[in-house]
Amino acid sequence: MNTECEYIQSRMHEYFDDELDYEMSLRIKKHLEHCSECREIYEKISKLSNLIKQSFNSSSESISL
Amino acid sequence: MKLKNFVNIMKNPREYFQKNKYKNSDTSDLVINAQSGDNLAMDELIRRYESYIYMRLYQLDPQNENIKDLMQDVMLRVARSLKSLKNPKRFQSWLSQIITNIFFDELRKKRRKMNTVSIDSFFSEEEENSKNEKELECPKDSPDKCSEASEMKRIIRRAISELEEPYRAAIVLRELQGFSYDEIANATGASVGTVKSRIARARQKLQTKLKDYLQ
């Protein structure tokens, strides 16, 4: 893993959560286009996020007062 | 018109029309009317968001025995401070902020009362007792054998519940309530830097626990 990857991965959660400015977001987006290792990390965050949302979305429907 | 509605109208027309005055109004209209003092609009607004309030509080702490008291506090605050909401279209996010503030105010009060407070258990004793048995039905190395998706969801929810409170709060507010890091920092009284690291740490912990589902 090179230093650029290290840096990108340190900002990955902020990137996923849309907490970065345009310039930084663009830098990470471009990096992900050609770096499979970092892209895999991003995809895992994304999958986890979907799992969390799904696990509550359906259960919330059954919550009654 | 359905027969049931017709009967209700004939029984007490005034009450029926009052109750249904805002039935088809959108939230922004309800907010605007409630802000100008229309109690029927306020009642409809509260009625419409009652389940939403419950769900948000439940997500933050399913084991909280005071959810209904907290709901009352939320509704009271909505009624008292609705006039301060400038953009009626942002009612839901404004409400979400109130729910979170009230939840954490309550948590801070509890912490002051007892040196420690446990909000770490997501499951009732009954569910906990059957946990091992259920895990046997769903081997970790082959999640595809889970016969029902609900089992997987239960495992994910349990993984979240097992996070320590600061991590769970951060991830729930981010993933389920859509709060920004700034909003989470305000709600929890932590710095934005701390929120960042809590979210990253919470995800790392969940990724380890749920690695079989993230292949």
Interface residues (C-beta under 8 A of the other chain):
Chain A: H13 E14 D17 E19 K44 I45 K47 L48 S49 L51 I52 K53 Q54 S55 F56 S58 S59 S60 I63 L65
Chain B: E50 S51 Y54 M55 Y58 Q59 A149 S150 M152 K153 R154 I156 R157 I160 I171 R174 E175 L176 S180 Y181 K196 I199 A200 R203 L206 Q207 L210 Y213 L214
